[in-house]
Each structure stands twice: as C-alpha cells, then as structure tokens.
Amino acid sequence: MGSIFLAILSIYVFILVGYSAKHIFKKKLDVKSFNLLSVYFLQVFLTFWGLLQRPIDTELLLAPLIYAGIISIALVLTYFLAKQLFEDDKERSIASIAALIGNTGNLGIPLGIAIFGPESIPFTTLINLINIFIVYTFGVYFYSRGNFSIKESIKNIFKLPVLWFAIIALSLNFYQVELPKEIMSALKMGAYASIVLQLIILGMYLHSVRLKHINMKLMIHVNSIKFIFLPILAFFLLQLTPLSPMIKGIILIEIFMPLAVTNVNLGSLYGCRPKDITALIFISSLLFLGFSFFALYAIKLF
C-alpha cells in the first residue's frame, strides 16, 4: 500500500512544479501556449512511441476492448443523464465525458506496476492507447460542442495530428517494421516530455483554482460517476468475462483513475470552462487517494 501512495506522490511532484512556476512567474507563463505545444506536438510522440512498444496480438486485445466496451456503455448512460440534469451546453458536455477520461497514462501505468508488477505493462499500455482514442474522438466531440456545430465538432476530431500518427504507428506495428533504436530513443524522450508537460500544465491551472470556480453540481455529478457508478458497472461486467483475476484487476484499477489532465487540455483548446474542469480534476485527484483503498479491496474479490 505504501508503494502505491509513494508512486502517486512522486508523480504529483511535477504538478507542484507547474503550480510553483505559475505562482512565481504569473503572467509571464502563458498556459495556453504550453497546452498547444502538448496537444499538437508532444502527445504525438507519446502515442507513436506507445503503439510501437509491443507487437499487438489477439491475447492482448481482449482487455482493452472490454475496457472500451465498459466506457462506451457508461457514455450512453452519462449522456442521457447529463441531458436531464444540465441545461447549459458546456456543463452538459463536461458531465457527459469528463468522468470517462481517466488518467490511465500518467497514473495508470506506474500504479499498474506498483500493484501487479511489470507483467501489467502490456495491458495498461494498450488500455491507455484506447483511452487516447476516446479522448481524441468522443472527448474532442463533446468538449467542442459548446462552441461548434455537430459538423464542426466532427471536423475537429480529424484536425488533431495525434490520430494520424497513431494510424501510421499501428500500420508499422502490424507490418512489423522496426525503427532504429536511435529513433525509438528520441520518441521515448518526447513521450516522457509529454507526460511531464501535461502534469506541469495541470499544476499551472490548479494555481488559478478558487472556491468560486468549483461548480458544486458538476463536482457531485462527475465524481459520483467516476468513483461510484463507473466502478460498480465495471465490477459487475468484468464478472461476466473470461479474463484472469489479474487482468480484471488491472482494468478496474484503470477505471478508478482520477480525471486526466487531457480534460483540461481539450477544455482550454475549445473554450469549454477549463477552470471548472481543472477544479474537477483537483477534487478527483484528492478523492482518489481515499477511493484507492476501495479499489484495492475490490480487485481482491475477483
């Protein structure tokens, strides 16, 4: 248990760096510029590098597909629930998608190693890749709905370079094309730079969070979905699968991950209340420290 919290606290150091930097330099640091650099450039390295880490075979496909199925079922339910509870388009978008975009990369992969060991890496990596596709399809669609028409929202999905580079990487993986180790090393540097920068961006946004930016209705709704509804749905659906207890546990832990920094990236990019989203991420990150005990207990029931 101690190693899990140490892993979380170690990662949170970079959030503190972002917070401190914004506190010291204030307006000298343009958060949106960092955000654009992350979304349009560095996340390309993260996606490309991740998709080339291990050959994709049928044995590894089932776990991320089941994860995607759980998220898809939850998305349908949260969408109709948000339509009933929220009148504002932007609030409705956040309520529909925010809880479903978890921090499967920055927290999910290292925590998988801490709980299940190195054998979890292939599964957490593929689940994170599924999450990336969810972010840059459904995430882009919902977060841009507040400012764009449905047609424009769909167009925005295809404007992001990360999707096109993911297709290229998948093709290279499928045809077993091996890149020189020097190129892979450069991709790895970019991937880790992306992870660090996303955490720093979150810290910079957290600096601007005030109590007046906490939308209580959204906070209760999103965190109830994140830590109560979604894990319960996942737990019962996983019971119906033929997966081993370890893989079921990995999927459930990934479901429990707090809201991802990418929510802030997209919210800022499309003008969908980034400060409200940052507050939600901050609250979910705190709540995760407590709910992680329930997650560890739940995986022992498989």
C-alpha positions in Angstrom: 0.0 0.0 0.0 2.8 2.4 0.9 4.5 1.9 -2.6 1.2 2.9 -4.3 1.0 6.2 -2.4 4.7 6.8 -2.9 4.2 6.4 -6.7 1.3 8.8 -6.6 3.2 11.4 -4.6 6.2 11.1 -6.8 4.2 11.9 -9.9 2.4 14.8 -8.1 5.9 16.5 -7.8 5.5 17.6 -11.4 2.1 19.1 -10.6 3.7 21.0 -7.8 6.4 22.3 -10.2 3.7 23.7 -12.5 1.9 25.3 -9.6 5.0 26.8 -8.2 6.2 28.1 -11.6 2.8 29.8 -12.3 2.9 31.3 -8.7 6.3 32.7 -9.2 6.2 33.9 -12.8 2.4 34.6 -13.0 1.5 36.2 -16.4 5.0 35.6 -17.8 3.8 32.0 -18.3 1.2 31.5 -21.0 -0.7 28.3 -20.1 -2.4 28.1 -23.5 0.9 28.1 -25.3 2.1 25.1 -23.3 -1.3 23.4 -23.9 -0.9 23.9 -27.7 2.6 22.5 -27.6 1.4 19.5 -25.7 -1.7 18.7 -27.8 -0.3 19.3 -31.3 3.3 18.1 -30.9 4.5 16.2 -27.8 1.4 14.0 -27.5 2.2 12.8 -31.0 5.5 11.3 -29.6 3.7 9.7 -26.7 1.1 8.0 -28.9 3.7 6.9 -31.6 6.1 5.5 -29.0 3.4 3.7 -27.1 2.0 2.0 -30.1 5.4 0.6 -31.1 6.3 -0.9 -27.7 5.0 -4.4 -28.1 3.5 -6.4 -31.1 -0.3 -6.3 -30.9 -1.6 -9.8 -30.8 -5.1 -11.3 -30.0 -4.1 -12.3 -26.5 -3.7 -8.6 -25.5 -6.6 -7.2 -27.4 -9.4 -8.5 -25.2 -8.5 -6.4 -22.1 -8.5 -3.0 -23.8 -11.6 -4.0 -25.9 -13.5 -4.8 -22.7 -12.3 -1.5 -21.2 -13.6 0.3 -24.3 -16.9 -1.6 -24.0 -17.4 -0.5 -20.4 -16.6 3.1 -21.2 -19.0 3.0 -24.2 -21.9 1.7 -22.1 -21.2 4.3 -19.5 -21.0 7.1 -22.1 -24.5 6.3 -23.3 -25.8 6.4 -19.8 -24.0 9.6 -18.8 -25.0 11.3 -22.0 -28.7 10.8 -21.3 -28.3 11.6 -17.6 -26.5 14.8 -18.4 -29.3 15.9 -20.8 -31.7 15.6 -17.9 -29.7 17.3 -15.3 -27.9 20.2 -17.1 -29.3 22.9 -19.4 -26.0 24.6 -20.3 -24.3 23.0 -23.3 -20.8 23.3 -21.9 -21.9 21.8 -18.5 -23.7 19.0 -20.3 -20.6 18.2 -22.3 -18.4 18.1 -19.2 -21.0 16.0 -17.3 -21.2 13.6 -20.2 -17.5 12.8 -20.8 -15.1 14.1 -18.0 -15.5 11.2 -15.7 -14.8 8.7 -18.5 -11.4 10.2 -19.4 -9.2 8.9 -16.7 -5.5 9.4 -16.0 -4.6 5.9 -17.4 -1.2 7.1 -18.6 0.4 9.3 -16.0 -1.0 7.4 -13.1 -2.4 4.2 -14.5 0.8 2.7 -16.0 3.0 3.3 -12.9 0.3 2.2 -10.5 -0.2 -0.9 -12.5 3.5 -1.7 -12.0 3.2 -1.0 -8.3 0.2 -3.2 -7.7 0.6 -6.0 -10.3 4.3 -5.9 -11.3 5.9 -5.4 -14.7 3.6 -8.0 -16.3 0.9 -5.4 -16.2 2.7 -3.0 -18.6 1.4 -4.5 -21.9 -2.2 -4.3 -20.6 -2.0 -0.8 -19.1 -0.2 0.5 -22.2 -3.0 -0.8 -24.5 -5.7 0.5 -22.2 -4.1 3.9 -22.2 -4.0 3.8 -26.0 -7.7 3.0 -26.1 -8.2 6.0 -23.7 -6.2 8.2 -26.1 -8.6 7.3 -29.0 -11.6 8.0 -26.7 -10.0 11.4 -25.8 -9.4 12.4 -29.4 -12.8 11.2 -30.7 -15.5 11.5 -28.1 -13.5 13.9 -26.0 -13.0 16.3 -28.8 -16.6 16.0 -29.9 -18.1 16.7 -26.5 -15.7 19.5 -25.5 -16.1 21.3 -28.8 -19.9 21.0 -28.8 -20.2 24.2 -26.7 -18.6 26.4 -29.4 -19.1 24.4 -32.6 -21.9 22.7 -34.5 -22.0 18.9 -34.8 -20.4 19.1 -38.2 -17.6 21.3 -36.9 -17.1 19.1 -33.9 -16.6 16.1 -36.1 -14.1 18.1 -38.3 -12.2 19.0 -35.1 -11.5 15.3 -34.5 -9.6 15.0 -37.7 -7.6 18.2 -37.3 -5.6 16.7 -34.4 -2.3 15.2 -35.7 -2.2 12.6 -32.9 -4.9 10.5 -34.7 -3.0 10.4 -38.0 0.3 9.5 -36.3 -1.5 6.8 -34.4 -2.7 5.2 -37.7 0.9 5.3 -39.0 2.3 3.7 -35.9 -0.4 1.0 -35.9 0.5 0.3 -39.5 4.2 0.0 -38.7 3.3 -2.3 -35.8 1.0 -4.5 -37.9 3.7 -4.9 -40.7 6.4 -5.5 -38.0 8.5 -2.6 -39.2 11.2 -2.0 -36.6 12.6 1.6 -36.3 16.2 2.1 -35.5 16.9 2.3 -31.7 18.2 5.8 -32.1 14.7 6.9 -33.4 13.0 4.9 -30.7 15.1 6.7 -28.0 14.1 10.1 -29.4 10.4 9.0 -29.4 10.8 7.9 -25.8 12.2 11.3 -24.9 9.3 13.0 -26.5 6.8 10.7 -24.8 8.2 11.3 -21.3 8.4 15.0 -22.1 4.7 14.9 -23.0 3.8 13.2 -19.7 5.8 15.7 -17.6 4.4 18.7 -19.5 0.8 17.5 -19.0 1.3 17.3 -15.3 3.0 20.8 -15.3 0.1 22.2 -17.2 -2.3 20.8 -14.6 -0.3 22.4 -11.8 -0.4 25.8 -13.7 -4.2 25.5 -14.0 -4.5 24.5 -10.3 -2.9 27.8 -9.4 -5.9 29.6 -10.8 -8.4 27.4 -9.0 -10.5 29.3 -6.4 -13.6 28.2 -4.5 -15.8 30.2 -6.8 -14.5 28.1 -9.7 -15.9 24.9 -8.1 -19.2 24.1 -9.7 -20.8 22.1 -7.0 -23.4 20.4 -9.2 -20.8 19.3 -11.7 -18.4 18.3 -8.9 -21.0 16.0 -7.3 -22.2 14.6 -10.6 -18.8 13.9 -12.2 -17.2 12.4 -9.0 -20.3 10.2 -8.3 -20.0 8.8 -11.9 -16.2 8.5 -11.5 -15.9 6.7 -8.2 -19.3 5.1 -7.6 -21.3 4.4 -10.8 -18.4 3.6 -13.2 -16.5 1.2 -10.8 -19.7 -0.6 -9.9 -20.7 -1.0 -13.5 -17.2 -2.2 -14.4 -17.0 -4.7 -11.5 -20.2 -6.5 -12.5 -19.4 -6.5 -16.2 -15.9 -7.9 -15.5 -17.5 -10.7 -13.6 -19.1 -11.9 -16.9 -15.8 -12.0 -18.7 -13.3 -15.0 -19.1 -10.3 -12.8 -18.1 -8.0 -13.9 -15.3 -8.3 -12.1 -11.9 -5.1 -10.1 -12.5 -6.4 -8.7 -15.8 -9.8 -7.9 -14.3 -8.0 -6.1 -11.5 -5.9 -4.1 -14.0 -9.0 -3.0 -15.9 -10.8 -2.0 -12.6 -7.8 0.0 -11.4 -7.7 1.9 -14.7 -11.4 2.6 -14.4 -10.7 4.1 -10.9 -8.0 6.6 -12.2 -8.9 10.2 -11.4 -9.8 12.6 -14.2 -7.0 13.0 -16.8 -5.1 16.3 -17.5 -6.3 15.9 -21.1 -9.7 17.1 -19.9 -8.1 20.4 -19.2 -6.2 20.4 -22.5 -9.3 20.0 -24.5 -11.4 22.2 -22.3 -8.9 25.0 -22.8 -8.5 24.3 -26.5 -12.2 24.6 -27.2 -13.2 27.1 -24.6 -15.3 24.7 -22.5 -14.8 26.0 -19.0 -11.2 24.9 -18.4 -11.2 26.3 -14.8 -14.2 24.3 -13.9 -12.6 21.2 -15.4 -9.3 21.9 -13.5 -11.2 22.1 -10.2 -12.9 18.8 -11.0 -9.5 17.2 -11.7 -8.1 18.6 -8.5 -11.1 17.3 -6.4 -11.0 13.9 -8.2 -7.2 13.6 -7.6 -7.8 14.1 -3.8 -10.7 11.7 -3.7 -8.7 9.1 -5.5 -6.3 8.9 -2.5 -9.3 7.7 -0.4 -11.1 5.6 -3.0 -7.9 3.7 -3.9 -8.4 1.7 -0.7 -11.8 0.5 -2.1 -10.2 -0.2 -5.5 -7.5 -2.5 -3.9 -10.2 -4.2 -1.9 -12.4 -4.7 -4.9 -9.7 -6.4 -7.0 -9.2 -9.0 -4.3 -12.8 -10.1 -4.9 -12.2 -11.3 -8.4 
